[in-house]
Amino acid sequence: MPATPGVSLPVFATTRWSVVLAAQGTESPVVARALEQLCGAYWYPLYAQVRRRGHAPAEAEDLTQSFFARFLEKDWLAGVQPERGRFRSFLLAALQHFLSNEGDRARALKRGGGIPMISLDARVGEERFGLEPATPRTPEQDFDRCWALALLDTVLGRLEREYAAQGKAPLFGCLKGTVGGDVAELSGAQLAAELGLSEGAVRVAAHRLRQRYREVLREEIAQTVATPGEIEDELRHLLAAVSN
């Protein structure tokens, strides 16, 4: 990602959230696009938070869109401290503030009223919400779990597109179930027959997929933290959130 003119960016600021943090107080299409991409990737955890507060699906969609519209047009980044700059944490705090203080105004906004909107697939969002278990988690724990699952979906989506671009879509389709475990959990002989490969080749392909999965997972996490040192801590936190 190119640097913003007139803004000195650290070496790590090649990721979206780092660019936004480094350029606070400036207006740039690069910064705006970086923030919009982050919001677009992680709208579902916010939608789920709104739904858990008792709002009906259509109202939750309107509130989520209104939140993003105001978030993207207002200088809500002024108070962010880069040393504690996880995008996940900031976004949840901003949503809680919005729902507490500006819910009535949000409901008064008209859909599409000339304000750029984040692309939400409300049908998919509601399907995912319907699968969420009813647990005694705190709102923060619920948000972190939804965030982690959204991130893992993003990782798998990237891998699927990579393999498809290489003409290996069938290979990915057969092996994607191994990213969180071992190929031994599936029938190696069956996979080999389906793919026209030896069992050894299947195991090598599964190992490479898992290795690439870990790489992409760290790349996606890096997009939402301020420094490289936060990646491993964030990874542990999010994987724990999925298992809780």
Residue pairs with C-beta under 8 A, 6 or more apart in sequence:
1 14
1 15
1 16
1 19
1 30
1 34
2 30
3 9
3 13
3 30
4 19
4 22
4 23
4 26
4 28
4 30
4 31
5 28
6 26
7 22
7 23
7 26
7 28
8 22
9 18
9 19
9 22
9 23
10 18
10 22
12 18
12 227
12 228
13 19
13 21
13 22
15 222
15 223
15 224
16 34
16 35
16 37
16 38
16 223
16 224
17 34
17 38
17 85
17 87
17 223
17 224
17 225
17 226
18 226
18 227
19 30
19 31
19 34
20 31
20 34
20 35
20 38
20 77
21 77
21 80
21 82
21 85
21 226
22 82
23 30
23 31
24 77
24 78
24 80
25 75
25 78
32 72
35 72
36 72
36 116
36 118
38 87
38 223
38 224
39 68
39 71
39 72
39 91
39 118
40 118
40 119
41 150
41 154
41 223
42 87
42 88
42 91
42 147
42 150
42 151
42 224
43 64
43 68
43 118
43 120
43 125
44 125
44 128
44 146
44 150
45 92
45 143
45 146
45 147
45 150
46 64
46 67
46 91
46 92
46 95
47 60
47 61
47 64
47 120
47 122
47 125
47 129
48 125
48 128
48 129
48 132
48 142
48 143
48 146
49 92
49 95
49 139
49 142
49 143
49 146
50 60
50 63
50 64
50 95
50 99
51 57
51 60
51 129
52 139
52 142
53 99
55 63
57 122
57 126
58 122
59 107
61 120
61 122
61 125
62 106
62 107
62 109
62 111
63 99
63 103
63 106
63 107
64 120
65 111
65 117
65 118
65 120
66 106
66 107
66 109
67 94
67 95
67 98
67 99
67 106
68 117
68 118
69 109
69 115
69 116
69 117
70 76
70 98
70 102
70 106
71 94
71 98
72 116
72 118
73 115
76 94
80 90
82 226
83 226
83 227
84 226
85 225
85 226
86 224
86 225
86 226
86 230
86 234
87 223
87 224
87 225
88 143
88 144
88 147
88 224
88 234
92 140
92 143
96 139
98 106
109 115
132 142
132 146
135 142
137 145
137 244
141 241
141 244
144 237
144 238
144 241
145 241
145 242
145 244
147 238
147 241
148 238
148 239
148 241
148 242
149 242
151 217
151 220
151 221
151 238
152 217
152 242
154 220
155 213
155 216
155 217
155 220
156 176
156 179
156 213
158 216
158 220
159 172
159 176
159 179
159 209
159 212
159 213
159 216
160 169
160 172
160 176
162 212
163 169
163 171
163 172
164 172
170 194
170 195
171 195
171 205
172 209
174 191
174 194
174 195
175 183
175 191
175 202
175 205
175 206
175 209
176 209
177 185
177 186
178 185
178 186
178 206
178 209
178 210
179 209
179 210
179 213
182 206
183 191
183 202
183 203
183 206
183 207
188 199
188 202
188 203
189 199
191 197
191 199
191 202
192 198
192 199
192 201
192 202
195 202
195 205
197 205
217 235
218 231
218 235
221 231
221 234
221 235
221 238
222 228
222 231
224 234
225 231
225 234
